[in-house]
């Protein structure tokens, strides 16, 4: 297609684009699509052995996820289509992508540490290929049989994320707060594992507590607990501000300030602490509200 024909194609496309299609290709919806693309890139990177950079694509997706809602409210383009597209994109970025990341982290956890070198990227690629060869081609291995298929347990994350996202779309109670852990928070929690391991990989071989954190005995129940929190009937506060008055947002301001201090002092290790703090504060707030209602 030459340059002239290429121009005609876009003119024809613009002239024949219906009003409904123009709404479909609105700025908020395109930002939602970029969220999905970011999640897809995270999955591709992780499966190709670059699980160390996969979290950054997820963070990029989270930015697009924020911007699509922000621009939809700003341009008054909110609608049912955008709501459905948002859930579809979130299922990839905050459902499937963290599942794949933890899938690979479980492969790392069950592998023989004696096979590991000092290059994290090369190790990850080798371990994924080696595990796939063992499972799908029955190659000889030293991995215990009861652990060999354990990485599939990570698929609980997308499994429960699907129910979480579908429930959010029809649950009228979640207009101002959440019922259960939201998928972006759950996903950001799991990005801790590849990020922290990348930064501390050389210390992994000498550190008993790092080896415990990356053991299947620790990762597996954690995946189960966090997945169940997605559909738990636990009210959790939202970071949406109706106004910026201290009296109406004490919990939000306190949480954000504490989170900022933790990030500055603990860096990557602040992520799981902030997520647990969020859950604990939500439970405390819910108990206070329940007591106030009883009075």
N, C-alpha and C positions, 0 to 999 in steps of 0.2 A: 504494500500500500504506500503510494508516494505521498509527498507532503500535502498536495492539493486534496487528494481523496481523504487523507487523514482529517483535514479541516472540515470537509463536507460531512464526515461521519459525526463529528461533535456538534455541528450545526443541526443536523438531522435529529440527533439524540436530544438536544435541548428543545427543539420545536415540538417533538413528539412526546416529551415527558409530561405525563398527566399531573394534575395537582396532587393526587394521592402519592405518586412516586416522588414528587418534590418534597413532600412531607417525610416520606420514608428516608430520603437522602439528605435530611436536615443535618445541621452541624452537630447537635447532640447525638444523633444516631450514628454519624460518622465517627465521633469520638468513642462511642460504645464499640464500634467495629474495630477501632484501634486497640481498645482494651482486649478484645478477643485475639487480635493478631499478636499482641504482646504475650498473652498466655500461651499461644501456639508456639511462639519462638522459645519460650521458657521450656516447654516440653521437648522441642527438637534439641535444644542445647543440652538438656539433661540426658536424653537418650543417646546423644553422641559423645557422652562422657564429660561434658562441660557443666556439670551440676554446680560448679562454683560460680558460674555467671548466670545461671537460670534464675536465681532470686532477683537479680537486677531487672530482668524482663517483667517479673511479677510486680516489682515496685513501680515500673513504668505503667503497667496495666492498672495499678491502683490509682495512679495520677489521672489516667484517662477516665477511670470509673468515677472519680470525684468531679472531673471537669464536665462529664456528660450531664450529670444531675445539676451542676451549677449553671451551665449554659441553658439547659432546658427550662430552669426556673427564670433565668434572666431574659430569655427570648420568648417565654411563655409557650413553649413547644411540648409541654408534658402531655402524654397520652398513653393509651393502652399499648400501642405498638412499641413505644420506647421502653415501657415497663417490661415487655416480653423480651425485647432485644437485650436489655440489661441483664436479665436473668440468664439468657443463653450465653452471653459473653462471660458473665461471672462463673458460670459452670465450668468453663474452660480454664480461666485464669485462677479462680479461687476454689476450684473443685478438682479438676483433672490434673492440673499442673502440680499442686502440692502433693497429690497422690503419687505422681511419678517421681517427684523429688524424694519422698520418703521411701518409695519402692527401691530406689537406688541406695539410699542410706541403709536400708535393711540388708541389701546385698553386701554392702561394705561391712555391716555388723556381723554377718555370719561367715565372712571369708577368713581364711587363715592369715593372721597378721604377719607371719613369716614370709609371705609372698609380697609384702608391700615394700616399696622403695620410698624415696624421699620426695618424689614428684606427685602431688595430689592429682593433677589432671590425668597424667599417664596411668596412675593406679586406678582411678575411677573407670576410665575407658577399658582397661584390661579386665577389671573385676566384673563389669557388666557383660563383656563378651564371653568371659570364662564361665559365668553363671548361666548365660543363655545356652552355651554349648553343652553344659552339663545337663540342664533341664530338657532341652529340645533334641539333643543328639546323643544323650546317654553316655557322655564321655566319663572316664574314670575320674573320681574326685575324692577329696578328704572331708567334704562337708557332711556332717551328720544328716541322716535322712529326714529326721523330724524338723530340721532347720531349712532344708533345701527349698521348700515351697513357701517359707515364711514371708518373703518379700511381697507376695500377693495380698498379705494382710493389709498393706498400705492402701489397697483399693477401697477400704472402708471409708476413706476420706471423701472421694468423689461420690460414693454410694450415699452417705448421709448428707453430703452437700446438696445433692439433687433434691432430696426431701426438704431440706432446709429452705432452699430457694423457692421451691414450689409453694411451700407453706407460707412464706413471707408474702407472696403475691396475693394470697387470698385471705390472709389473717388481718382483719381490720384493727386488731389491738396493737399492731406494730407501726402505727403512723408516726408516733413521736419517740418510741423506744423499741427495744428488741425483746423478743421472747426466745431465749436461747442465744448461744454464741453466734455472731455473724460470720459469714464465710471469709471476708477479707482479714479479720482479726485472727481467725484460725490459721489462715494461710501464712500470714506474716510470722506467726508463732513458729511454724515449721521451717521457715527460711533460716532460722537460727542454726539448724544442724549443718547444712552445707557451708554457711558463712563462717561459723565458728571453727569448723574443721579445717577450712582453707587457711585461716589465720593461725591455727594452732597445730597444724599437721606434724611439724617436726617434733613438737613436744608430746604428741600422742603416744609415741613408743615408750616414753619414760613416765608418763602420767597415769596413775591408776584411776583417778577420778574421771579423766577424759575417756579412758577405756570403758569405764562403767556407763557413762552417759551414752556412748555409742555402742553399747551392747544390746543384743536383741531382748534381753530381760528387762531393760529399761525402756527402749523405744516402743516395743510392741504394746504394753499396757497403756503407754502414753497416747499412742495413736487411737486406741480404743476409747479412752476417757475423753479426749478432745473431740472425737467424732460424735460421741453421745451427747456432748454439750451442745452440739449444733441443733439438736432437736429437743433438748431439755426444756421443760416448762419453767424456766427461770427468767424472770424479767431482768433485763440488762439495760443500763442507761445508754442513751445515744449522745454523741458529741455535737448534735445539731443545736445551735443557739437561736432561740426566738428573740432574745435581746442580750445585751452584754452586762447587765446588772449583776453585781456580786451576789445579792440575796437570792436571785433565781438560778444561779449557776455555780454555787459554792462547790458542789461535787465535781463538776466539769473542770473548773479552774484548778482545784486542788490536784485532780488527777493529771492534768496537763503539765502543771508545774513539777510534780513529783516525777513524771515521765521524763521531762527535760533534764532534770538532775541525774536521773539514772542513766540516760543516754550519754551524757557528758562524762560520767564517772566510769561506767561499765561497758560502754560501746555495744558490741554485738550481744553480749550476755545480758544486756538490759531488756532485750525483746521478750524472752519468756517471763521475766519478772513483771514487766509491765502488763502482759496479758493476764497472768495470774492475779495481779493487783486489780485489774479491771473486773475480773469475775468476782473476786472477794468483795470489792466495794459495791458491786451490783447486788450481791446477796445481802450485805449489811443494809443498804438503802431499802431494799425490798422488805426486810424485817421491820425497819423503822416505820415504813408506810403502813404495814399490816397492823402494828401496834397502835398507830395513830387512828386507823379506821375502827379498831376495836373500841377505842376510847370515845 
